[in-house]
Amino acid sequence: MTPGANPALDDDERMEPTNTSESPARRGPALTTKHAAEYVGLKPQTLRVMKGECTGPTTFEQGHLNVYYPADLDEWLNERLHLES
């Protein structure tokens, strides 16, 4: 297992970290839509709809998958909390 990898993910669902030049905070596991939805407390289909409407968290394409980084999910959740306050 890769250091810092999420042990809750199955081996076939675990994504290896990807380097991005946009933000040094994007380290660690890249979460599938299913696991990102669990992380933020939504259903996977809700995240897919939000992605289509450009209202969801930042996503990245890795092959044929859309992936999410925990740092982006945390930032998106914080923005939503501030909008509701």
C-alpha positions as CSV (number, residue, x, y, z in Angstrom):
1,M,0.0,0.0,0.0
2,T,1.2,3.5,-0.8
3,P,2.0,5.6,2.3
4,G,-0.9,8.0,2.9
5,A,-3.3,5.8,0.9
6,N,-6.8,5.4,2.2
7,P,-7.1,1.8,3.4
8,A,-10.9,1.9,3.2
9,L,-10.6,1.8,-0.6
10,D,-10.5,-1.5,-2.4
11,D,-7.3,-2.2,-4.4
12,D,-9.2,-1.9,-7.7
13,E,-10.7,1.5,-6.6
14,R,-7.6,3.1,-5.1
15,M,-6.0,5.7,-7.4
16,E,-2.4,6.6,-7.1
17,P,-1.5,10.2,-6.3
18,T,-1.1,12.5,-9.3
19,N,1.1,15.5,-9.5
20,T,-0.7,18.7,-10.6
21,S,1.0,22.0,-11.1
22,E,-2.1,23.9,-10.0
23,S,-1.9,23.2,-6.2
24,P,0.6,21.5,-4.0
25,A,-2.3,20.5,-1.6
26,R,-3.4,17.9,-4.2
27,R,-1.6,15.0,-2.7
28,G,-2.8,11.7,-1.4
29,P,-5.4,9.4,-2.9
30,A,-7.6,10.5,-5.7
31,L,-11.1,9.5,-4.8
32,T,-13.6,8.0,-7.3
33,T,-17.0,9.6,-7.5
34,K,-18.4,6.9,-5.2
35,H,-15.8,7.5,-2.5
36,A,-16.0,11.3,-2.9
37,A,-19.7,11.2,-2.5
38,E,-19.3,9.2,0.8
39,Y,-16.7,11.8,1.9
40,V,-19.1,14.7,1.5
41,G,-22.2,12.9,2.5
42,L,-24.0,12.9,-0.9
43,K,-25.1,10.2,-3.4
44,P,-22.8,9.6,-6.3
45,Q,-25.5,10.6,-8.8
46,T,-25.9,13.9,-7.0
47,L,-22.2,14.6,-7.5
48,R,-22.5,13.7,-11.2
49,V,-25.4,16.1,-11.6
50,M,-23.5,18.8,-9.8
51,K,-20.5,18.2,-12.1
52,G,-22.7,18.6,-15.1
53,E,-24.2,21.9,-13.7
54,C,-20.7,23.1,-12.7
55,T,-21.8,23.5,-9.1
56,G,-19.8,20.7,-7.6
57,P,-16.3,20.3,-6.3
58,T,-13.3,20.4,-8.7
59,T,-12.8,17.2,-10.6
60,F,-9.9,15.8,-12.7
61,E,-10.0,13.2,-15.4
62,Q,-7.7,10.2,-14.9
63,G,-8.3,8.0,-17.9
64,H,-12.0,7.4,-18.1
65,L,-12.6,8.3,-14.5
66,N,-13.5,11.6,-12.8
67,V,-11.5,11.8,-9.6
68,Y,-11.6,14.1,-6.6
69,Y,-8.9,15.1,-4.1
70,P,-9.8,15.5,-0.4
71,A,-8.3,19.0,-0.3
72,D,-10.7,20.1,-3.1
73,L,-13.7,18.4,-1.4
74,D,-12.8,20.1,1.9
75,E,-12.6,23.5,0.2
76,W,-15.9,23.0,-1.6
77,L,-17.6,21.9,1.7
78,N,-16.3,25.0,3.5
79,E,-17.6,27.3,0.7
80,R,-21.0,25.7,0.9
81,L,-21.1,26.2,4.7
82,H,-20.2,29.9,4.3
83,L,-22.9,30.3,1.7
84,E,-25.6,28.8,4.0
85,S,-24.6,31.0,6.9
